[in-house]
Amino acid sequence: MKIEREKLEQVGEYLRGTCKSVGDAVSALELGEDVDETTLEADLLDVDTELCVQCGWWHEVCELEYSEQHGGGLCEQCCDELGVEFN
Ligand SMILES: [Zn+2]
């Protein structure tokens, strides 16, 4: 089931700046039980919301530095800790 854009933006707003799970957002925003959380997480990129793979906090996509070595986006703080160059 594809989530409407409006709902997706609400999920993004709910998650950014927190370390809550996609599942938390699904229950808090009452998106229903048939939501695929993996798909939802991928769709969140469309509303500028991405998880830092290291600390598990949600950020705006532009705030993360992609690291091939770590397999995803890293926030500035994690880049510091891991010695990854942050641009
Ligand atoms: Zn981080």
PDB file of the backbone (N, CA, C, O) and the ligand in Angstrom, with CONECT records:
HET     ZN  A 101       1
ATOM      1  N   MET A   1       0.840  -1.202   0.000  1.00  0.00           N
ATOM      2  CA  MET A   1       0.000   0.000   0.000  1.00  0.00           C
ATOM      3  C   MET A   1       0.872   1.246   0.000  1.00  0.00           C
ATOM      4  O   MET A   1       1.753   1.399   0.846  1.00  0.00           O
ATOM      5  N   LYS A   2       0.625   2.116  -0.933  1.00  0.00           N
ATOM      6  CA  LYS A   2       1.388   3.345  -1.055  1.00  0.00           C
ATOM      7  C   LYS A   2       0.730   4.426  -0.188  1.00  0.00           C
ATOM      8  O   LYS A   2      -0.488   4.599  -0.198  1.00  0.00           O
ATOM      9  N   ILE A   3       1.560   5.135   0.548  1.00  0.00           N
ATOM     10  CA  ILE A   3       1.027   6.170   1.419  1.00  0.00           C
ATOM     11  C   ILE A   3       0.894   7.490   0.676  1.00  0.00           C
ATOM     12  O   ILE A   3       1.742   7.842  -0.144  1.00  0.00           O
ATOM     13  N   GLU A   4      -0.176   8.214   0.970  1.00  0.00           N
ATOM     14  CA  GLU A   4      -0.371   9.511   0.319  1.00  0.00           C
ATOM     15  C   GLU A   4       0.736  10.468   0.743  1.00  0.00           C
ATOM     16  O   GLU A   4       1.291  10.380   1.839  1.00  0.00           O
ATOM     17  N   ARG A   5       1.027  11.372  -0.162  1.00  0.00           N
ATOM     18  CA  ARG A   5       2.078  12.364   0.042  1.00  0.00           C
ATOM     19  C   ARG A   5       1.866  13.162   1.344  1.00  0.00           C
ATOM     20  O   ARG A   5       2.804  13.419   2.098  1.00  0.00           O
ATOM     21  N   GLU A   6       0.627  13.534   1.573  1.00  0.00           N
ATOM     22  CA  GLU A   6       0.306  14.328   2.759  1.00  0.00           C
ATOM     23  C   GLU A   6       0.675  13.578   4.046  1.00  0.00           C
ATOM     24  O   GLU A   6       1.244  14.143   4.980  1.00  0.00           O
ATOM     25  N   LYS A   7       0.330  12.286   4.058  1.00  0.00           N
ATOM     26  CA  LYS A   7       0.648  11.442   5.215  1.00  0.00           C
ATOM     27  C   LYS A   7       2.148  11.278   5.360  1.00  0.00           C
ATOM     28  O   LYS A   7       2.695  11.298   6.462  1.00  0.00           O
ATOM     29  N   LEU A   8       2.799  11.115   4.210  1.00  0.00           N
ATOM     30  CA  LEU A   8       4.240  10.929   4.191  1.00  0.00           C
ATOM     31  C   LEU A   8       4.943  12.133   4.819  1.00  0.00           C
ATOM     32  O   LEU A   8       5.904  11.984   5.574  1.00  0.00           O
ATOM     33  N   GLU A   9       4.448  13.324   4.495  1.00  0.00           N
ATOM     34  CA  GLU A   9       5.040  14.526   5.062  1.00  0.00           C
ATOM     35  C   GLU A   9       4.835  14.578   6.574  1.00  0.00           C
ATOM     36  O   GLU A   9       5.701  15.038   7.317  1.00  0.00           O
ATOM     37  N   GLN A  10       3.679  14.099   7.013  1.00  0.00           N
ATOM     38  CA  GLN A  10       3.425  14.048   8.462  1.00  0.00           C
ATOM     39  C   GLN A  10       4.391  13.085   9.147  1.00  0.00           C
ATOM     40  O   GLN A  10       4.892  13.356  10.238  1.00  0.00           O
ATOM     41  N   VAL A  11       4.640  11.955   8.485  1.00  0.00           N
ATOM     42  CA  VAL A  11       5.572  10.976   9.042  1.00  0.00           C
ATOM     43  C   VAL A  11       6.967  11.604   9.145  1.00  0.00           C
ATOM     44  O   VAL A  11       7.648  11.460  10.160  1.00  0.00           O
ATOM     45  N   GLY A  12       7.380  12.296   8.089  1.00  0.00           N
ATOM     46  CA  GLY A  12       8.681  12.960   8.080  1.00  0.00           C
ATOM     47  C   GLY A  12       8.806  13.955   9.212  1.00  0.00           C
ATOM     48  O   GLY A  12       9.816  13.988   9.916  1.00  0.00           O
ATOM     49  N   GLU A  13       7.761  14.779   9.388  1.00  0.00           N
ATOM     50  CA  GLU A  13       7.770  15.770  10.459  1.00  0.00           C
ATOM     51  C   GLU A  13       7.821  15.110  11.826  1.00  0.00           C
ATOM     52  O   GLU A  13       8.488  15.587  12.744  1.00  0.00           O
ATOM     53  N   TYR A  14       7.104  14.008  11.937  1.00  0.00           N
ATOM     54  CA  TYR A  14       7.056  13.275  13.201  1.00  0.00           C
ATOM     55  C   TYR A  14       8.433  12.722  13.557  1.00  0.00           C
ATOM     56  O   TYR A  14       8.833  12.734  14.721  1.00  0.00           O
ATOM     57  N   LEU A  15       9.152  12.239  12.551  1.00  0.00           N
ATOM     58  CA  LEU A  15      10.405  11.538  12.820  1.00  0.00           C
ATOM     59  C   LEU A  15      11.647  12.413  12.883  1.00  0.00           C
ATOM     60  O   LEU A  15      12.556  12.136  13.665  1.00  0.00           O
ATOM     61  N   ARG A  16      11.700  13.471  12.067  1.00  0.00           N
ATOM     62  CA  ARG A  16      12.926  14.268  12.006  1.00  0.00           C
ATOM     63  C   ARG A  16      13.276  14.840  13.376  1.00  0.00           C
ATOM     64  O   ARG A  16      12.422  15.372  14.084  1.00  0.00           O
ATOM     65  N   GLY A  17      14.562  14.716  13.731  1.00  0.00           N
ATOM     66  CA  GLY A  17      15.015  15.210  15.024  1.00  0.00           C
ATOM     67  C   GLY A  17      14.754  14.244  16.166  1.00  0.00           C
ATOM     68  O   GLY A  17      14.969  14.586  17.328  1.00  0.00           O
ATOM     69  N   THR A  18      14.294  13.046  15.850  1.00  0.00           N
ATOM     70  CA  THR A  18      14.055  12.042  16.878  1.00  0.00           C
ATOM     71  C   THR A  18      14.797  10.761  16.508  1.00  0.00           C
ATOM     72  O   THR A  18      15.358  10.650  15.417  1.00  0.00           O
ATOM     73  N   CYS A  19      14.794   9.798  17.424  1.00  0.00           N
ATOM     74  CA  CYS A  19      15.337   8.480  17.090  1.00  0.00           C
ATOM     75  C   CYS A  19      14.214   7.447  17.174  1.00  0.00           C
ATOM     76  O   CYS A  19      14.451   6.273  17.459  1.00  0.00           O
ATOM     77  N   LYS A  20      12.973   7.914  16.919  1.00  0.00           N
ATOM     78  CA  LYS A  20      11.833   6.997  16.935  1.00  0.00           C
ATOM     79  C   LYS A  20      11.897   6.062  15.723  1.00  0.00           C
ATOM     80  O   LYS A  20      12.584   6.339  14.741  1.00  0.00           O
ATOM     81  N   SER A  21      11.168   4.955  15.817  1.00  0.00           N
ATOM     82  CA  SER A  21      11.166   4.020  14.692  1.00  0.00           C
ATOM     83  C   SER A  21      10.023   4.353  13.741  1.00  0.00           C
ATOM     84  O   SER A  21       9.076   5.057  14.093  1.00  0.00           O
ATOM     85  N   VAL A  22      10.140   3.827  12.530  1.00  0.00           N
ATOM     86  CA  VAL A  22       9.068   3.985  11.549  1.00  0.00           C
ATOM     87  C   VAL A  22       7.768   3.415  12.129  1.00  0.00           C
ATOM     88  O   VAL A  22       6.685   3.959  11.915  1.00  0.00           O
ATOM     89  N   GLY A  23       7.903   2.311  12.865  1.00  0.00           N
ATOM     90  CA  GLY A  23       6.737   1.696  13.492  1.00  0.00           C
ATOM     91  C   GLY A  23       6.042   2.631  14.473  1.00  0.00           C
ATOM     92  O   GLY A  23       4.814   2.637  14.565  1.00  0.00           O
ATOM     93  N   ASP A  24       6.831   3.428  15.214  1.00  0.00           N
ATOM     94  CA  ASP A  24       6.250   4.419  16.134  1.00  0.00           C
ATOM     95  C   ASP A  24       5.385   5.411  15.369  1.00  0.00           C
ATOM     96  O   ASP A  24       4.282   5.754  15.794  1.00  0.00           O
ATOM     97  N   ALA A  25       5.907   5.865  14.229  1.00  0.00           N
ATOM     98  CA  ALA A  25       5.166   6.837  13.419  1.00  0.00           C
ATOM     99  C   ALA A  25       3.884   6.211  12.882  1.00  0.00           C
ATOM    100  O   ALA A  25       2.832   6.850  12.851  1.00  0.00           O
ATOM    101  N   VAL A  26       3.987   4.952  12.459  1.00  0.00           N
ATOM    102  CA  VAL A  26       2.811   4.256  11.925  1.00  0.00           C
ATOM    103  C   VAL A  26       1.707   4.196  12.975  1.00  0.00           C
ATOM    104  O   VAL A  26       0.542   4.449  12.668  1.00  0.00           O
ATOM    105  N   SER A  27       2.072   3.858  14.229  1.00  0.00           N
ATOM    106  CA  SER A  27       1.032   3.807  15.259  1.00  0.00           C
ATOM    107  C   SER A  27       0.564   5.190  15.672  1.00  0.00           C
ATOM    108  O   SER A  27      -0.636   5.416  15.827  1.00  0.00           O
ATOM    109  N   ALA A  28       1.508   6.134  15.854  1.00  0.00           N
ATOM    110  CA  ALA A  28       1.127   7.468  16.325  1.00  0.00           C
ATOM    111  C   ALA A  28       0.217   8.175  15.326  1.00  0.00           C
ATOM    112  O   ALA A  28      -0.714   8.879  15.716  1.00  0.00           O
ATOM    113  N   LEU A  29       0.490   7.985  14.040  1.00  0.00           N
ATOM    114  CA  LEU A  29      -0.293   8.679  13.011  1.00  0.00           C
ATOM    115  C   LEU A  29      -1.413   7.799  12.456  1.00  0.00           C
ATOM    116  O   LEU A  29      -2.112   8.167  11.512  1.00  0.00           O
ATOM    117  N   GLU A  30      -1.557   6.634  13.070  1.00  0.00           N
ATOM    118  CA  GLU A  30      -2.631   5.711  12.685  1.00  0.00           C
ATOM    119  C   GLU A  30      -2.678   5.457  11.188  1.00  0.00           C
ATOM    120  O   GLU A  30      -3.696   5.663  10.526  1.00  0.00           O
ATOM    121  N   LEU A  31      -1.531   4.998  10.674  1.00  0.00           N
ATOM    122  CA  LEU A  31      -1.445   4.739   9.237  1.00  0.00           C
ATOM    123  C   LEU A  31      -2.014   3.377   8.861  1.00  0.00           C
ATOM    124  O   LEU A  31      -2.196   3.079   7.680  1.00  0.00           O
ATOM    125  N   GLY A  32      -2.286   2.573   9.839  1.00  0.00           N
ATOM    126  CA  GLY A  32      -2.872   1.259   9.547  1.00  0.00           C
ATOM    127  C   GLY A  32      -1.837   0.150   9.635  1.00  0.00           C
ATOM    128  O   GLY A  32      -0.630   0.389   9.615  1.00  0.00           O
ATOM    129  N   GLU A  33      -2.347  -1.066   9.732  1.00  0.00           N
ATOM    130  CA  GLU A  33      -1.464  -2.208   9.962  1.00  0.00           C
ATOM    131  C   GLU A  33      -0.832  -2.758   8.699  1.00  0.00           C
ATOM    132  O   GLU A  33       0.149  -3.499   8.765  1.00  0.00           O
ATOM    133  N   ASP A  34      -1.386  -2.402   7.547  1.00  0.00           N
ATOM    134  CA  ASP A  34      -0.868  -2.977   6.309  1.00  0.00           C
ATOM    135  C   ASP A  34       0.224  -2.124   5.659  1.00  0.00           C
ATOM    136  O   ASP A  34       0.556  -2.315   4.489  1.00  0.00           O
ATOM    137  N   VAL A  35       0.783  -1.176   6.431  1.00  0.00           N
ATOM    138  CA  VAL A  35       1.869  -0.369   5.907  1.00  0.00           C
ATOM    139  C   VAL A  35       3.168  -1.173   5.951  1.00  0.00           C
ATOM    140  O   VAL A  35       3.505  -1.774   6.971  1.00  0.00           O
ATOM    141  N   ASP A  36       3.882  -1.175   4.844  1.00  0.00           N
ATOM    142  CA  ASP A  36       5.170  -1.844   4.803  1.00  0.00           C
ATOM    143  C   ASP A  36       6.244  -0.849   5.266  1.00  0.00           C
ATOM    144  O   ASP A  36       6.511   0.151   4.600  1.00  0.00           O
ATOM    145  N   GLU A  37       6.846  -1.144   6.413  1.00  0.00           N
ATOM    146  CA  GLU A  37       7.755  -0.173   7.014  1.00  0.00           C
ATOM    147  C   GLU A  37       9.024   0.049   6.198  1.00  0.00           C
ATOM    148  O   GLU A  37       9.582   1.146   6.191  1.00  0.00           O
ATOM    149  N   THR A  38       9.473  -0.990   5.517  1.00  0.00           N
ATOM    150  CA  THR A  38      10.673  -0.848   4.686  1.00  0.00           C
ATOM    151  C   THR A  38      10.403   0.089   3.512  1.00  0.00           C
ATOM    152  O   THR A  38      11.221   0.947   3.180  1.00  0.00           O
ATOM    153  N   THR A  39       9.230  -0.093   2.887  1.00  0.00           N
ATOM    154  CA  THR A  39       8.834   0.785   1.783  1.00  0.00           C
ATOM    155  C   THR A  39       8.658   2.207   2.286  1.00  0.00           C
ATOM    156  O   THR A  39       9.085   3.169   1.647  1.00  0.00           O
ATOM    157  N   LEU A  40       8.023   2.320   3.441  1.00  0.00           N
ATOM    158  CA  LEU A  40       7.778   3.639   4.018  1.00  0.00           C
ATOM    159  C   LEU A  40       9.100   4.367   4.269  1.00  0.00           C
ATOM    160  O   LEU A  40       9.234   5.554   3.969  1.00  0.00           O
ATOM    161  N   GLU A  41      10.066   3.645   4.820  1.00  0.00           N
ATOM    162  CA  GLU A  41      11.362   4.272   5.092  1.00  0.00           C
ATOM    163  C   GLU A  41      11.997   4.789   3.807  1.00  0.00           C
ATOM    164  O   GLU A  41      12.565   5.881   3.786  1.00  0.00           O
ATOM    165  N   ALA A  42      11.900   4.006   2.740  1.00  0.00           N
ATOM    166  CA  ALA A  42      12.453   4.430   1.451  1.00  0.00           C
ATOM    167  C   ALA A  42      11.683   5.637   0.912  1.00  0.00           C
ATOM    168  O   ALA A  42      12.283   6.561   0.361  1.00  0.00           O
ATOM    169  N   ASP A  43      10.349   5.631   1.069  1.00  0.00           N
ATOM    170  CA  ASP A  43       9.520   6.738   0.581  1.00  0.00           C
ATOM    171  C   ASP A  43       9.811   8.039   1.319  1.00  0.00           C
ATOM    172  O   ASP A  43       9.604   9.127   0.783  1.00  0.00           O
ATOM    173  N   LEU A  44      10.291   7.918   2.551  1.00  0.00           N
ATOM    174  CA  LEU A  44      10.561   9.116   3.350  1.00  0.00           C
ATOM    175  C   LEU A  44      11.637   9.999   2.722  1.00  0.00           C
ATOM    176  O   LEU A  44      11.694  11.199   2.991  1.00  0.00           O
ATOM    177  N   LEU A  45      12.491   9.402   1.882  1.00  0.00           N
ATOM    178  CA  LEU A  45      13.512  10.188   1.182  1.00  0.00           C
ATOM    179  C   LEU A  45      12.864  11.272   0.321  1.00  0.00           C
ATOM    180  O   LEU A  45      13.435  12.344   0.121  1.00  0.00           O
ATOM    181  N   ASP A  46      11.654  10.976  -0.188  1.00  0.00           N
ATOM    182  CA  ASP A  46      10.925  11.939  -1.020  1.00  0.00           C
ATOM    183  C   ASP A  46      10.488  13.164  -0.243  1.00  0.00           C
ATOM    184  O   ASP A  46      10.253  14.225  -0.823  1.00  0.00           O
ATOM    185  N   VAL A  47      10.378  13.020   1.071  1.00  0.00           N
ATOM    186  CA  VAL A  47       9.990  14.174   1.885  1.00  0.00           C
ATOM    187  C   VAL A  47      11.177  14.621   2.749  1.00  0.00           C
ATOM    188  O   VAL A  47      11.018  15.147   3.850  1.00  0.00           O
ATOM    189  N   ASP A  48      12.392  14.383   2.188  1.00  0.00           N
ATOM    190  CA  ASP A  48      13.611  14.922   2.778  1.00  0.00           C
ATOM    191  C   ASP A  48      13.873  14.413   4.196  1.00  0.00           C
ATOM    192  O   ASP A  48      14.294  15.175   5.067  1.00  0.00           O
ATOM    193  N   THR A  49      13.626  13.138   4.418  1.00  0.00           N
ATOM    194  CA  THR A  49      13.786  12.556   5.745  1.00  0.00           C
ATOM    195  C   THR A  49      14.583  11.258   5.640  1.00  0.00           C
ATOM    196  O   THR A  49      14.162  10.315   4.969  1.00  0.00           O
ATOM    197  N   GLU A  50      15.722  11.217   6.302  1.00  0.00           N
ATOM    198  CA  GLU A  50      16.588  10.044   6.199  1.00  0.00           C
ATOM    199  C   GLU A  50      17.218   9.720   7.550  1.00  0.00           C
ATOM    200  O   GLU A  50      17.504  10.599   8.362  1.00  0.00           O
ATOM    201  N   LEU A  51      17.419   8.429   7.753  1.00  0.00           N
ATOM    202  CA  LEU A  51      17.980   7.933   9.005  1.00  0.00           C
ATOM    203  C   LEU A  51      19.503   7.906   8.916  1.00  0.00           C
ATOM    204  O   LEU A  51      20.068   7.435   7.928  1.00  0.00           O
ATOM    205  N   CYS A  52      20.162   8.417   9.958  1.00  0.00           N
ATOM    206  CA  CYS A  52      21.611   8.246  10.055  1.00  0.00           C
ATOM    207  C   CYS A  52      21.867   6.783  10.410  1.00  0.00           C
ATOM    208  O   CYS A  52      21.360   6.287  11.415  1.00  0.00           O
ATOM    209  N   VAL A  53      22.652   6.096   9.586  1.00  0.00           N
ATOM    210  CA  VAL A  53      22.840   4.654   9.800  1.00  0.00           C
ATOM    211  C   VAL A  53      23.634   4.345  11.065  1.00  0.00           C
ATOM    212  O   VAL A  53      23.604   3.223  11.569  1.00  0.00           O
ATOM    213  N   GLN A  54      24.340   5.346  11.568  1.00  0.00           N
ATOM    214  CA  GLN A  54      25.176   5.110  12.735  1.00  0.00           C
ATOM    215  C   GLN A  54      24.419   5.318  14.054  1.00  0.00           C
ATOM    216  O   GLN A  54      24.375   4.416  14.891  1.00  0.00           O
ATOM    217  N   CYS A  55      23.825   6.502  14.239  1.00  0.00           N
ATOM    218  CA  CYS A  55      23.197   6.804  15.537  1.00  0.00           C
ATOM    219  C   CYS A  55      21.695   6.525  15.537  1.00  0.00           C
ATOM    220  O   CYS A  55      21.075   6.473  16.599  1.00  0.00           O
ATOM    221  N   GLY A  56      21.103   6.344  14.343  1.00  0.00           N
ATOM    222  CA  GLY A  56      19.680   6.024  14.292  1.00  0.00           C
ATOM    223  C   GLY A  56      18.761   7.214  14.516  1.00  0.00           C
ATOM    224  O   GLY A  56      17.581   7.031  14.814  1.00  0.00           O
ATOM    225  N   TRP A  57      19.285   8.440  14.376  1.00  0.00           N
ATOM    226  CA  TRP A  57      18.433   9.630  14.453  1.00  0.00           C
ATOM    227  C   TRP A  57      18.046  10.045  13.043  1.00  0.00           C
ATOM    228  O   TRP A  57      18.802   9.863  12.089  1.00  0.00           O
ATOM    229  N   TRP A  58      16.832  10.614  12.936  1.00  0.00           N
ATOM    230  CA  TRP A  58      16.326  11.070  11.639  1.00  0.00           C
ATOM    231  C   TRP A  58      16.798  12.480  11.356  1.00  0.00           C
ATOM    232  O   TRP A  58      16.820  13.337  12.239  1.00  0.00           O
ATOM    233  N   HIS A  59      17.177  12.707  10.104  1.00  0.00           N
ATOM    234  CA  HIS A  59      17.678  14.021   9.689  1.00  0.00           C
ATOM    235  C   HIS A  59      17.070  14.402   8.348  1.00  0.00           C
ATOM    236  O   HIS A  59      16.432  13.590   7.678  1.00  0.00           O
ATOM    237  N   GLU A  60      17.289  15.676   7.969  1.00  0.00           N
ATOM    238  CA  GLU A  60      16.992  16.044   6.593  1.00  0.00           C
ATOM    239  C   GLU A  60      18.085  15.414   5.732  1.00  0.00           C
ATOM    240  O   GLU A  60      19.236  15.298   6.152  1.00  0.00           O
ATOM    241  N   VAL A  61      17.706  15.013   4.535  1.00  0.00           N
ATOM    242  CA  VAL A  61      18.642  14.299   3.671  1.00  0.00           C
ATOM    243  C   VAL A  61      19.931  15.104   3.466  1.00  0.00           C
ATOM    244  O   VAL A  61      21.025  14.539   3.455  1.00  0.00           O
ATOM    245  N   CYS A  62      19.794  16.428   3.304  1.00  0.00           N
ATOM    246  CA  CYS A  62      20.967  17.259   3.030  1.00  0.00           C
ATOM    247  C   CYS A  62      21.904  17.362   4.231  1.00  0.00           C
ATOM    248  O   CYS A  62      23.039  17.819   4.093  1.00  0.00           O
ATOM    249  N   GLU A  63      21.442  16.945   5.396  1.00  0.00           N
ATOM    250  CA  GLU A  63      22.294  16.998   6.590  1.00  0.00           C
ATOM    251  C   GLU A  63      23.180  15.765   6.735  1.00  0.00           C
ATOM    252  O   GLU A  63      24.044  15.709   7.610  1.00  0.00           O
ATOM    253  N   LEU A  64      22.958  14.788   5.877  1.00  0.00           N
ATOM    254  CA  LEU A  64      23.720  13.551   5.981  1.00  0.00           C
ATOM    255  C   LEU A  64      24.760  13.451   4.875  1.00  0.00           C
ATOM    256  O   LEU A  64      24.561  13.919   3.754  1.00  0.00           O
ATOM    257  N   GLU A  65      25.871  12.824   5.231  1.00  0.00           N
ATOM    258  CA  GLU A  65      26.946  12.584   4.272  1.00  0.00           C
ATOM    259  C   GLU A  65      26.912  11.090   3.936  1.00  0.00           C
ATOM    260  O   GLU A  65      26.999  10.245   4.827  1.00  0.00           O
ATOM    261  N   TYR A  66      26.786  10.774   2.645  1.00  0.00           N
ATOM    262  CA  TYR A  66      26.726   9.361   2.298  1.00  0.00           C
ATOM    263  C   TYR A  66      28.095   8.707   2.448  1.00  0.00           C
ATOM    264  O   TYR A  66      29.095   9.212   1.938  1.00  0.00           O
ATOM    265  N   SER A  67      28.129   7.600   3.139  1.00  0.00           N
ATOM    266  CA  SER A  67      29.372   6.855   3.298  1.00  0.00           C
ATOM    267  C   SER A  67      29.192   5.441   2.776  1.00  0.00           C
ATOM    268  O   SER A  67      28.397   4.662   3.302  1.00  0.00           O
ATOM    269  N   GLU A  68      29.935   5.128   1.745  1.00  0.00           N
ATOM    270  CA  GLU A  68      29.854   3.796   1.157  1.00  0.00           C
ATOM    271  C   GLU A  68      30.311   2.758   2.181  1.00  0.00           C
ATOM    272  O   GLU A  68      29.727   1.681   2.303  1.00  0.00           O
ATOM    273  N   GLN A  69      31.346   3.101   2.896  1.00  0.00           N
ATOM    274  CA  GLN A  69      31.920   2.196   3.895  1.00  0.00           C
ATOM    275  C   GLN A  69      30.902   1.826   4.973  1.00  0.00           C
ATOM    276  O   GLN A  69      30.879   0.688   5.442  1.00  0.00           O
ATOM    277  N   HIS A  70      30.062   2.784   5.363  1.00  0.00           N
ATOM    278  CA  HIS A  70      29.094   2.532   6.423  1.00  0.00           C
ATOM    279  C   HIS A  70      27.717   2.168   5.882  1.00  0.00           C
ATOM    280  O   HIS A  70      26.795   1.879   6.645  1.00  0.00           O
ATOM    281  N   GLY A  71      27.591   2.184   4.570  1.00  0.00           N
ATOM    282  CA  GLY A  71      26.372   1.707   3.931  1.00  0.00           C
ATOM    283  C   GLY A  71      25.177   2.631   4.055  1.00  0.00           C
ATOM    284  O   GLY A  71      24.039   2.163   4.082  1.00  0.00           O
ATOM    285  N   GLY A  72      25.411   3.932   4.133  1.00  0.00           N
ATOM    286  CA  GLY A  72      24.288   4.856   4.197  1.00  0.00           C
ATOM    287  C   GLY A  72      24.718   6.245   4.606  1.00  0.00           C
ATOM    288  O   GLY A  72      25.906   6.570   4.588  1.00  0.00           O
ATOM    289  N   GLY A  73      23.734   7.078   4.982  1.00  0.00           N
ATOM    290  CA  GLY A  73      24.007   8.454   5.348  1.00  0.00           C
ATOM    291  C   GLY A  73      24.452   8.569   6.797  1.00  0.00           C
ATOM    292  O   GLY A  73      23.951   7.875   7.682  1.00  0.00           O
ATOM    293  N   LEU A  74      25.412   9.467   7.014  1.00  0.00           N
ATOM    294  CA  LEU A  74      25.898   9.728   8.376  1.00  0.00           C
ATOM    295  C   LEU A  74      25.694  11.192   8.709  1.00  0.00           C
ATOM    296  O   LEU A  74      25.922  12.059   7.866  1.00  0.00           O
ATOM    297  N   CYS A  75      25.261  11.479   9.948  1.00  0.00           N
ATOM    298  CA  CYS A  75      25.115  12.869  10.356  1.00  0.00           C
ATOM    299  C   CYS A  75      26.488  13.443  10.695  1.00  0.00           C
ATOM    300  O   CYS A  75      27.480  12.720  10.786  1.00  0.00           O
ATOM    301  N   GLU A  76      26.517  14.761  10.879  1.00  0.00           N
ATOM    302  CA  GLU A  76      27.795  15.434  11.096  1.00  0.00           C
ATOM    303  C   GLU A  76      28.513  14.889  12.324  1.00  0.00           C
ATOM    304  O   GLU A  76      29.725  14.677  12.313  1.00  0.00           O
ATOM    305  N   GLN A  77      27.738  14.667  13.381  1.00  0.00           N
ATOM    306  CA  GLN A  77      28.310  14.172  14.626  1.00  0.00           C
ATOM    307  C   GLN A  77      28.951  12.789  14.446  1.00  0.00           C
ATOM    308  O   GLN A  77      30.041  12.526  14.954  1.00  0.00           O
ATOM    309  N   CYS A  78      28.262  11.925  13.723  1.00  0.00           N
ATOM    310  CA  CYS A  78      28.804  10.574  13.501  1.00  0.00           C
ATOM    311  C   CYS A  78      30.016  10.617  12.583  1.00  0.00           C
ATOM    312  O   CYS A  78      30.957   9.842  12.751  1.00  0.00           O
ATOM    313  N   CYS A  79      29.993  11.518  11.618  1.00  0.00           N
ATOM    314  CA  CYS A  79      31.167  11.681  10.753  1.00  0.00           C
ATOM    315  C   CYS A  79      32.372  12.039  11.604  1.00  0.00           C
ATOM    316  O   CYS A  79      33.464  11.505  11.413  1.00  0.00           O
ATOM    317  N   ASP A  80      32.161  12.949  12.544  1.00  0.00           N
ATOM    318  CA  ASP A  80      33.228  13.356  13.460  1.00  0.00           C
ATOM    319  C   ASP A  80      33.773  12.154  14.200  1.00  0.00           C
ATOM    320  O   ASP A  80      34.980  11.915  14.242  1.00  0.00           O
ATOM    321  N   GLU A  81      32.839  11.394  14.791  1.00  0.00           N
ATOM    322  CA  GLU A  81      33.243  10.248  15.600  1.00  0.00           C
ATOM    323  C   GLU A  81      33.947   9.172  14.789  1.00  0.00           C
ATOM    324  O   GLU A  81      34.854   8.496  15.275  1.00  0.00           O
ATOM    325  N   LEU A  82      33.511   9.026  13.542  1.00  0.00           N
ATOM    326  CA  LEU A  82      34.054   7.943  12.726  1.00  0.00           C
ATOM    327  C   LEU A  82      35.229   8.401  11.854  1.00  0.00           C
ATOM    328  O   LEU A  82      35.840   7.609  11.136  1.00  0.00           O
ATOM    329  N   GLY A  83      35.522   9.688  11.939  1.00  0.00           N
ATOM    330  CA  GLY A  83      36.622  10.226  11.136  1.00  0.00           C
ATOM    331  C   GLY A  83      36.302  10.255   9.649  1.00  0.00           C
ATOM    332  O   GLY A  83      37.200  10.146   8.814  1.00  0.00           O
ATOM    333  N   VAL A  84      35.007  10.403   9.315  1.00  0.00           N
ATOM    334  CA  VAL A  84      34.598  10.531   7.927  1.00  0.00           C
ATOM    335  C   VAL A  84      34.523  12.018   7.589  1.00  0.00           C
ATOM    336  O   VAL A  84      34.016  12.818   8.376  1.00  0.00           O
ATOM    337  N   GLU A  85      35.027  12.373   6.426  1.00  0.00           N
ATOM    338  CA  GLU A  85      35.006  13.784   6.046  1.00  0.00           C
ATOM    339  C   GLU A  85      33.576  14.215   5.760  1.00  0.00           C
ATOM    340  O   GLU A  85      32.877  13.563   4.984  1.00  0.00           O
ATOM    341  N   PHE A  86      33.130  15.310   6.380  1.00  0.00           N
ATOM    342  CA  PHE A  86      31.765  15.810   6.194  1.00  0.00           C
ATOM    343  C   PHE A  86      31.800  17.056   5.324  1.00  0.00           C
ATOM    344  O   PHE A  86      32.451  18.042   5.667  1.00  0.00           O
ATOM    345  N   ASN A  87      31.098  17.009   4.196  1.00  0.00           N
ATOM    346  CA  ASN A  87      31.113  18.172   3.288  1.00  0.00           C
ATOM    347  C   ASN A  87      29.873  19.014   3.452  1.00  0.00           C
ATOM    348  O   ASN A  87      29.720  20.027   2.770  1.00  0.00           O
TER     349      ASN A  87
HETATM  350 ZN    ZN A 101      24.463  10.036  13.314  1.00  0.00          ZN2+
END
